[in-house]
Amino acid sequence: MQRDIFISYSRKDLSLVKQIKEEIEIAIGTECWMDLNGIESGSPQFTKDIVDGINNCKVFLFMLSEHSQESPYALGEIRIAYKKTKTHDIHVVLINIDGCDLTDEFDLLYGLTDTILWSNKPQHEKLIRDLKKWAEPIYKLWEEPEELKDLKLKRYKEDGLYGFMSKRGKVVIPCKWEHADDFEEGLACVCDPDNGKYGFIDKSGKVVFPCKWRKAGSFSEGLARVKDRKGWGYIDKTGKLVIPCNWDFASFFINGYAIVHEGSRKCGFINKTGEVVIPCIWESCRPFFPYSNGYAQVQDSTGKWGYINEKGIIVIPCIWKDTCPFGDGYALVTNDNGEMGRIDKSGQLTVPCKWKHIDPFFDGIAKVQDFNNNWGFIDVNGNEITPIKWKEEVYAGRFSEGLAYVKGDNGKWGYIDKTGKLTIPYVWKDAWSFSEGLAKVQYDNGMRGYIDKTGNVVIECKWMEASDFKDGLAKVTDANYQRYTINKQGEIVK
């Protein structure tokens, strides 16, 4: 966005002028040029920048006050602006920020200039409308450069500031930000330590959207939440404020919806146009996750949880102490006694509430904990397929491809099937879930390899590190810390 508005002021009014600048920028969506360092610093280059800023602006705003009428620098700036009006189309406006009277000298020179009283709401609002016409911002959709799309960066911190480096540890963006989020949709939300405001950078470190927001969050589904002094709203990838900052709280968008809070602290949902699709009547809300079958969890005034659909209709009453999102037509719930069970989309219990904890179901099997703190497995009907006997959760893994790793009384690991039968003996120092028909296991010497579902070693245990197989390939590291990619025959392919 180009900067078409120049603000002239006295340094003695800096605090108030910064507030006015922020309000103007948020209202019209374009930046204002303003000297924050002080022309009195005496730098020839800085003086040139001031003159260039006035010569290149479309609108010159003079912050009229008792102080600015006595400031030789501010008076010098308005003289330059008036000189420019003789040869260029420039709007000069006086904004009276403290209700002062004009001095005789100032009145003689500039008394006929358009003047508005900032504290006068109708005049204030008319100025905003005029500025939108005079200095219409140029919005350009940001698209991630092709050469940056595959670049993976991670945050690091040094001397209290954040930067980004590659996965191999090469510094790509030096530590210069007071705060930084991870990159999402090609952009990272950062906070400028100089002004404490938030903006967005790309993976080269270039500032794409300036640090002008009091708070901000990562992009999600093409929109990012931002906060000004009025509240939270959203910008798109042109940097334009597309949903006004009217909310006390706003979440990121998931599945086309965002959770918002209004002044009453009640919450509801808006869509990506900013339309309220579910009124703010709930004590708390959780998102419409893509996998949640069109249901969202809501909490009513009694503190109990239930579910609504995308029209805001209550589909399962708020009778539960806690709830989990729906997935595959089912959800885990907790009753007033702290006992967990499982319900279907009609709200009927399919697994009775009798467990201290239930893990998510995989392959139709879930790991459960009883109130004696023992772990075991149940099926979708709540039937126990193994004794509930393992003392620690880590002693039993989730089911994957029909098998789950479990720890025996001898301290070694093996695998059980969905009937609870031990199909691979307790012989391994460590074991992991099956993926693409193979599971990584560890010998007593600490080296890792792979077994098939019969327990046969198909790739020798000679690797210090090993990943799960994906698309027929796995990453491994040898004793000399050399990294390789192998296929399912154990052959090095790169």
C-alpha positions as CSV (number, residue, x, y, z in Angstrom):
1,M,0.0,0.0,0.0
2,Q,1.3,3.5,-0.8
3,R,1.4,6.2,1.8
4,D,-0.6,9.2,0.6
5,I,-1.2,11.0,3.9
6,F,1.4,13.1,5.7
7,I,0.9,14.1,9.3
8,S,2.6,17.2,10.7
9,Y,2.6,17.8,14.5
10,S,4.5,19.0,17.5
11,R,6.5,16.4,19.4
12,K,4.8,17.6,22.6
13,D,1.6,16.1,21.2
14,L,3.1,12.8,20.2
15,S,1.0,10.5,22.4
16,L,-2.3,11.9,21.3
17,V,-1.2,12.2,17.6
18,K,-0.2,8.5,17.6
19,Q,-3.7,7.6,18.7
20,I,-5.3,9.7,16.0
21,K,-2.9,8.2,13.4
22,E,-3.8,4.7,14.4
23,E,-7.6,5.4,14.2
24,I,-7.2,7.0,10.8
25,E,-5.2,4.1,9.4
26,I,-7.6,1.5,10.7
27,A,-10.6,3.4,9.4
28,I,-9.3,4.0,5.9
29,G,-6.9,1.0,5.4
30,T,-3.9,3.0,4.4
31,E,-0.7,4.1,6.2
32,C,0.1,7.7,7.2
33,W,3.6,9.1,7.0
34,M,4.7,10.6,10.3
35,D,8.1,11.7,11.7
36,L,8.7,9.7,14.8
37,N,12.4,10.6,15.3
38,G,12.2,14.4,15.2
39,I,13.5,16.6,12.4
40,E,15.4,18.5,15.0
41,S,17.9,15.6,15.0
42,G,19.6,17.7,12.3
43,S,20.3,14.9,9.8
44,P,20.3,16.3,6.2
45,Q,19.0,13.0,4.9
46,F,16.1,13.0,7.4
47,T,15.3,16.6,6.5
48,K,15.2,15.5,2.8
49,D,12.9,12.6,3.8
50,I,10.5,15.1,5.4
51,V,10.4,17.3,2.3
52,D,10.0,14.3,0.0
53,G,7.2,13.0,2.2
54,I,5.3,16.3,1.8
55,N,6.0,16.5,-1.9
56,N,4.7,13.0,-2.6
57,C,1.6,13.0,-0.4
58,K,-2.0,13.6,-1.5
59,V,-3.2,14.7,1.8
60,F,-1.4,16.9,4.4
61,L,-2.9,16.8,7.9
62,F,-1.7,19.5,10.3
63,M,-2.4,18.5,13.9
64,L,-3.4,21.9,15.2
65,S,-2.7,22.6,18.9
66,E,-1.2,25.3,21.1
67,H,2.2,23.5,20.7
68,S,2.2,23.0,16.9
69,Q,1.4,26.7,16.4
70,E,4.6,27.5,18.2
71,S,6.7,24.7,16.6
72,P,9.1,26.1,14.0
73,Y,9.4,22.6,12.4
74,A,5.6,22.0,12.2
75,L,5.2,25.6,10.8
76,G,7.9,24.9,8.2
77,E,6.1,21.8,7.1
78,I,2.8,23.5,6.5
79,R,4.5,26.3,4.6
80,I,6.0,23.6,2.2
81,A,2.5,22.0,1.9
82,Y,0.9,25.3,1.0
83,K,3.6,26.0,-1.6
84,K,2.8,22.6,-3.2
85,T,-0.9,23.5,-3.5
86,K,0.0,26.0,-6.2
87,T,1.3,23.3,-8.5
88,H,-0.2,20.0,-7.3
89,D,-3.6,18.6,-6.3
90,I,-3.1,18.3,-2.5
91,H,-5.6,18.5,0.3
92,V,-4.5,20.4,3.3
93,V,-6.6,19.9,6.5
94,L,-6.1,21.3,9.9
95,I,-7.2,18.9,12.7
96,N,-7.7,20.8,16.0
97,I,-6.7,18.2,18.6
98,D,-6.9,20.2,21.8
99,G,-9.7,22.8,21.1
100,C,-7.2,25.7,21.0
101,D,-7.8,29.1,19.4
102,L,-5.7,30.2,16.5
103,T,-2.9,32.7,17.2
104,D,-3.2,35.9,15.2
105,E,-0.2,35.0,13.0
106,F,-1.4,31.5,12.3
107,D,-5.0,32.8,11.6
108,L,-3.6,35.4,9.2
109,L,-1.7,32.7,7.2
110,Y,-3.9,29.6,7.4
111,G,-7.2,30.7,8.9
112,L,-9.1,30.0,5.7
113,T,-7.9,26.4,5.6
114,D,-10.4,23.5,6.0
115,T,-10.4,22.9,9.8
116,I,-12.1,20.2,11.8
117,L,-12.4,19.6,15.5
118,W,-11.3,16.1,16.3
119,S,-13.6,15.8,19.3
120,N,-16.6,16.7,17.2
121,K,-18.0,13.3,16.1
122,P,-19.8,14.5,12.9
123,Q,-16.7,16.5,11.7
124,H,-14.5,13.6,12.7
125,E,-16.6,11.1,10.7
126,K,-16.8,13.4,7.6
127,L,-13.0,13.7,7.6
128,I,-12.7,9.9,7.5
129,R,-15.1,9.7,4.5
130,D,-13.1,12.4,2.7
131,L,-9.8,10.7,3.4
132,K,-11.2,7.4,1.9
133,K,-11.8,9.3,-1.3
134,W,-8.7,11.4,-1.3
135,A,-6.2,8.7,-0.4
136,E,-7.8,5.5,-1.5
137,P,-5.4,2.6,-0.6
138,I,-4.0,0.4,-3.3
139,Y,-4.6,-3.2,-2.2
140,K,-2.7,-6.0,-4.0
141,L,-3.3,-9.6,-3.2
142,W,-0.2,-11.2,-1.7
143,E,0.9,-14.5,-3.2
144,E,3.8,-16.5,-2.0
145,P,6.7,-16.5,-4.4
146,E,7.3,-20.0,-6.0
147,E,10.9,-20.1,-4.7
148,L,9.7,-19.7,-1.1
149,K,6.8,-22.2,-1.1
150,D,8.9,-25.3,-0.2
151,L,11.1,-23.5,2.3
152,K,10.5,-24.9,5.8
153,L,11.5,-22.5,8.7
154,K,11.5,-22.9,12.4
155,R,11.6,-20.2,15.1
156,Y,14.6,-19.6,17.3
157,K,15.3,-17.1,20.0
158,E,18.5,-15.1,20.8
159,D,19.0,-12.2,23.2
160,G,15.2,-12.0,23.8
161,L,14.3,-11.6,20.1
162,Y,13.0,-14.1,17.6
163,G,14.1,-15.1,14.1
164,F,13.9,-18.1,11.8
165,M,16.3,-20.7,10.6
166,S,16.2,-23.6,8.2
167,K,15.8,-27.2,9.4
168,R,19.6,-27.6,9.0
169,G,20.2,-24.6,11.3
170,K,21.0,-21.9,8.8
171,V,19.8,-18.5,9.8
172,V,17.4,-17.2,7.2
173,I,15.7,-14.3,9.2
174,P,17.9,-12.8,11.9
175,C,16.5,-12.3,15.4
176,K,14.9,-8.9,15.4
177,W,11.3,-9.5,16.4
178,E,9.9,-9.2,19.9
179,H,7.4,-12.0,19.1
180,A,7.0,-14.4,16.2
181,D,4.5,-17.1,15.4
182,D,5.2,-20.0,13.1
183,F,4.6,-19.5,9.3
184,E,1.1,-20.2,8.2
185,E,0.0,-19.9,4.6
186,G,3.4,-18.4,3.8
187,L,3.3,-15.6,6.4
188,A,4.3,-15.2,10.0
189,C,2.8,-12.8,12.5
190,V,5.6,-10.8,14.2
191,C,5.8,-8.0,16.7
192,D,8.1,-5.0,16.1
193,P,10.1,-4.2,19.3
194,D,10.3,-0.5,18.3
195,N,6.6,0.2,18.5
196,G,5.1,-3.0,20.1
197,K,2.8,-3.5,17.1
198,Y,2.1,-6.6,15.1
199,G,2.3,-7.3,11.4
200,F,3.3,-10.0,8.9
201,I,6.5,-11.1,7.1
202,D,7.2,-13.6,4.4
203,K,9.9,-16.3,4.5
204,S,12.5,-13.9,3.1
205,G,11.9,-11.7,6.1
206,K,10.2,-9.0,4.0
207,V,7.5,-7.1,5.8
208,V,4.4,-7.8,3.8
209,F,1.8,-6.1,6.0
210,P,3.1,-3.4,8.4
211,C,3.4,-3.7,12.1
212,K,0.4,-1.5,13.0
213,W,-1.9,-3.8,15.0
214,R,-2.1,-4.0,18.8
215,K,-2.4,-7.8,18.5
216,A,-2.6,-10.2,15.7
217,G,-2.7,-14.0,14.9
218,S,-1.7,-16.3,12.1
219,F,-3.5,-16.6,8.8
220,S,-6.0,-19.3,8.6
221,E,-8.2,-20.0,5.5
222,G,-7.0,-16.7,4.0
223,L,-7.8,-14.5,6.9
224,A,-5.8,-13.3,10.0
225,R,-7.3,-11.9,13.1
226,V,-6.0,-8.4,14.2
227,K,-6.8,-6.1,17.0
228,D,-6.9,-2.3,17.2
229,R,-7.9,-0.2,20.2
230,K,-11.6,-1.0,19.5
231,G,-11.4,-4.8,19.3
232,W,-10.7,-7.7,17.1
233,G,-11.4,-8.1,13.4
234,Y,-9.8,-9.7,10.3
235,I,-7.6,-8.8,7.4
236,D,-7.3,-10.7,4.1
237,K,-4.1,-11.3,2.0
238,T,-4.2,-7.8,0.6
239,G,-3.8,-6.4,4.1
240,K,-7.3,-4.9,3.9
241,L,-9.5,-5.0,7.0
242,V,-12.5,-7.1,5.7
243,I,-14.2,-7.8,9.0
244,P,-14.4,-4.7,11.3
245,C,-12.7,-4.7,14.7
246,N,-15.9,-5.0,16.7
247,W,-15.3,-8.1,18.8
248,D,-13.9,-8.5,22.3
249,F,-12.3,-11.8,21.2
250,A,-12.0,-13.5,17.8
251,S,-10.5,-17.0,17.1
252,F,-8.8,-18.1,13.8
253,F,-11.1,-19.5,11.2
254,I,-11.7,-23.3,11.1
255,N,-13.9,-24.9,8.5
256,G,-15.3,-21.5,7.5
257,Y,-16.3,-20.3,11.0
258,A,-14.6,-18.3,13.7
259,I,-15.7,-18.0,17.4
260,V,-16.3,-14.4,18.6
261,H,-17.1,-12.8,21.9
262,E,-19.1,-9.6,22.3
263,G,-19.3,-7.2,25.2
264,S,-21.3,-9.6,27.4
265,R,-18.5,-12.1,27.1
266,K,-21.0,-14.5,25.5
267,C,-19.7,-16.2,22.4
268,G,-21.1,-17.3,19.0
269,F,-19.9,-17.8,15.4
270,I,-19.3,-15.7,12.3
271,N,-18.6,-16.7,8.8
272,K,-15.8,-15.4,6.5
273,T,-17.9,-12.4,5.4
274,G,-18.3,-11.3,9.0
275,E,-22.0,-12.3,9.2
276,V,-23.1,-13.6,12.6
277,V,-24.4,-17.1,11.8
278,I,-24.8,-18.2,15.4
279,P,-25.7,-15.5,17.9
280,C,-23.5,-14.8,20.9
281,I,-25.6,-16.6,23.5
282,W,-23.1,-19.3,24.8
283,E,-20.8,-19.2,27.8
284,S,-18.1,-21.0,25.8
285,C,-17.8,-22.5,22.3
286,R,-15.4,-24.9,20.5
287,P,-14.9,-24.9,16.8
288,F,-16.7,-26.7,13.9
289,F,-13.8,-29.0,13.2
290,P,-13.7,-30.4,9.6
291,Y,-14.1,-33.9,11.0
292,S,-16.8,-33.1,13.6
293,N,-19.8,-34.1,11.4
294,G,-21.1,-30.5,11.4
295,Y,-21.4,-30.3,15.2
296,A,-19.8,-27.8,17.5
297,Q,-19.5,-28.1,21.3
298,V,-21.2,-25.3,23.4
299,Q,-21.5,-24.6,27.1
300,D,-24.7,-23.0,28.5
301,S,-25.2,-20.9,31.6
302,T,-25.3,-23.9,33.9
303,G,-21.8,-24.8,32.9
304,K,-22.8,-28.0,31.1
305,W,-21.8,-28.9,27.5
306,G,-23.8,-30.1,24.5
307,Y,-23.7,-29.8,20.7
308,I,-25.2,-27.5,18.1
309,N,-25.3,-27.8,14.3
310,E,-24.2,-25.2,11.7
311,K,-27.6,-23.6,12.0
312,G,-27.2,-23.1,15.7
313,I,-29.8,-25.6,16.6
314,I,-29.2,-27.7,19.7
315,V,-28.9,-31.3,18.5
316,I,-27.6,-32.8,21.8
317,P,-28.7,-31.0,25.1
318,C,-26.2,-29.4,27.4
319,I,-26.1,-32.2,30.1
320,W,-22.4,-33.2,30.1
321,K,-19.6,-32.0,32.4
322,D,-17.3,-32.1,29.4
323,T,-17.3,-33.2,25.8
324,C,-15.0,-34.0,22.9
325,P,-15.5,-33.2,19.2
326,F,-17.4,-35.7,17.0
327,G,-15.5,-37.9,14.6
328,D,-16.9,-40.7,12.4
329,G,-20.3,-40.1,14.0
330,Y,-19.2,-40.5,17.6
331,A,-17.9,-38.4,20.5
332,L,-16.5,-39.0,23.9
333,V,-18.3,-37.3,26.9
334,T,-17.9,-37.0,30.6
335,N,-20.7,-37.1,33.2
336,D,-21.0,-35.3,36.5
337,N,-19.2,-38.1,38.3
338,G,-16.1,-37.7,36.0
339,E,-16.9,-40.9,34.2
340,M,-16.2,-41.0,30.5
341,G,-18.3,-42.8,27.8
342,R,-19.1,-42.5,24.1
343,I,-22.3,-41.2,22.3
344,D,-23.6,-41.3,18.8
345,K,-25.0,-38.3,16.8
346,S,-28.4,-38.8,18.4
347,G,-26.8,-38.4,21.9
348,Q,-27.3,-42.1,22.8
349,L,-24.6,-43.8,24.8
350,T,-22.8,-46.5,22.8
351,V,-20.1,-47.0,25.5
352,P,-21.3,-46.6,29.1
353,C,-19.9,-43.9,31.3
354,K,-17.6,-45.9,33.6
355,W,-14.0,-45.0,32.6
356,K,-11.6,-42.5,34.1
357,H,-10.2,-41.9,30.6
358,I,-10.9,-43.1,27.1
359,D,-8.4,-42.5,24.3
360,P,-9.7,-41.9,20.7
361,F,-10.7,-45.0,18.8
362,F,-8.4,-46.4,16.2
363,D,-9.3,-49.5,14.1
364,G,-12.5,-49.8,16.2
365,I,-10.4,-50.2,19.5
366,A,-9.7,-47.6,22.2
367,K,-7.4,-47.6,25.1
368,V,-9.1,-47.0,28.5
369,Q,-8.2,-46.3,32.1
370,D,-10.2,-47.5,35.1
371,F,-10.5,-45.8,38.4
372,N,-7.7,-48.0,39.8
373,N,-5.4,-46.3,37.2
374,N,-5.0,-49.5,35.2
375,W,-5.1,-49.5,31.3
376,G,-6.5,-51.9,28.7
377,F,-8.6,-52.0,25.6
378,I,-12.3,-51.9,24.6
379,D,-14.2,-52.2,21.4
380,V,-16.8,-49.8,20.0
381,N,-19.5,-51.4,22.1
382,G,-17.5,-50.9,25.3
383,N,-16.6,-54.6,25.6
384,E,-13.2,-55.3,27.2
385,I,-11.0,-57.1,24.7
386,T,-8.0,-57.3,27.1
387,P,-7.7,-57.4,30.8
388,I,-7.5,-53.8,32.2
389,K,-4.1,-54.6,33.7
390,W,-1.3,-52.2,32.5
391,K,-0.3,-49.9,35.2
392,E,1.0,-47.1,33.0
393,E,-0.5,-45.6,29.8
394,V,2.8,-45.8,28.0
395,Y,2.8,-49.6,28.6
396,A,0.1,-50.0,25.9
397,G,0.0,-48.3,22.5
398,R,-2.9,-47.5,20.2
399,F,-4.1,-50.0,17.6
400,S,-2.8,-49.5,14.1
401,E,-3.4,-52.0,11.2
402,G,-5.0,-54.4,13.6
403,L,-2.2,-54.6,16.2
404,A,-1.1,-52.7,19.3
405,Y,2.2,-52.7,21.1
406,V,2.1,-53.6,24.8
407,K,4.6,-54.2,27.5
408,G,4.9,-57.6,29.2
409,D,5.7,-58.5,32.8
410,N,9.4,-59.1,31.7
411,G,9.7,-55.5,30.8
412,K,9.9,-56.3,27.0
413,W,7.5,-55.2,24.3
414,G,5.2,-57.3,22.0
415,Y,2.0,-57.0,20.1
416,I,-1.6,-58.0,20.6
417,D,-4.5,-58.3,18.1
418,K,-8.0,-57.1,18.4
419,T,-9.1,-60.1,20.4
420,G,-6.4,-59.3,23.0
421,K,-4.3,-62.3,21.8
422,L,-0.5,-61.9,22.0
423,T,0.6,-62.4,18.4
424,I,4.2,-61.1,18.6
425,P,6.0,-62.2,21.8
426,Y,7.5,-59.8,24.4
427,V,11.1,-59.7,23.1
428,W,11.8,-56.1,22.2
429,K,13.4,-53.4,24.2
430,D,11.0,-50.9,22.6
431,A,8.3,-51.0,19.9
432,W,6.2,-48.7,17.8
433,S,2.9,-48.8,15.8
434,F,2.6,-50.5,12.4
435,S,2.7,-48.4,9.3
436,E,2.4,-49.8,5.8
437,G,2.7,-53.3,7.2
438,L,5.9,-52.8,9.1
439,A,6.7,-51.6,12.6
440,K,10.0,-50.3,13.9
441,V,11.5,-52.1,16.9
442,Q,14.6,-51.8,19.1
443,Y,17.0,-54.5,20.2
444,D,18.7,-54.5,23.6
445,N,21.7,-52.9,22.1
446,G,19.6,-49.8,21.2
447,M,19.7,-50.4,17.4
448,R,16.5,-50.3,15.4
449,G,15.0,-52.2,12.5
450,Y,11.6,-53.3,11.2
451,I,9.4,-56.4,11.7
452,D,6.3,-57.6,9.8
453,K,3.0,-58.6,11.3
454,T,4.2,-62.1,11.9
455,G,7.1,-60.7,14.0
456,N,9.8,-61.6,11.5
457,V,12.7,-59.1,11.2
458,V,12.6,-57.9,7.6
459,I,15.0,-55.0,8.0
460,E,18.0,-55.6,10.2
461,C,18.3,-53.8,13.5
462,K,21.3,-51.7,12.7
463,W,20.0,-48.1,12.7
464,M,20.3,-45.6,15.5
465,E,17.2,-43.7,14.4
466,A,14.4,-44.8,12.2
467,S,11.1,-43.3,11.1
468,D,7.8,-44.9,10.2
469,F,7.3,-45.9,6.5
470,K,5.4,-43.5,4.3
471,D,4.8,-44.1,0.7
472,G,7.1,-47.1,0.8
473,L,10.1,-45.1,2.2
474,A,11.6,-44.5,5.7
475,K,14.4,-42.2,7.0
476,V,17.2,-43.8,9.0
477,T,20.4,-42.8,10.7
478,D,23.5,-45.1,11.1
479,A,26.0,-45.3,14.0
480,N,28.1,-42.6,12.2
481,Y,25.2,-40.2,12.2
482,Q,24.8,-40.5,8.4
483,R,21.2,-40.2,7.2
484,Y,19.7,-42.3,4.5
485,T,16.3,-43.1,2.9
486,I,15.5,-46.8,2.6
487,N,12.8,-48.9,0.9
488,K,10.8,-51.8,2.4
489,Q,13.6,-54.2,1.4
490,G,16.0,-52.2,3.5
491,E,17.9,-51.0,0.4
492,I,19.3,-47.4,0.5
493,V,17.7,-45.4,-2.2
494,K,19.2,-42.0,-1.3
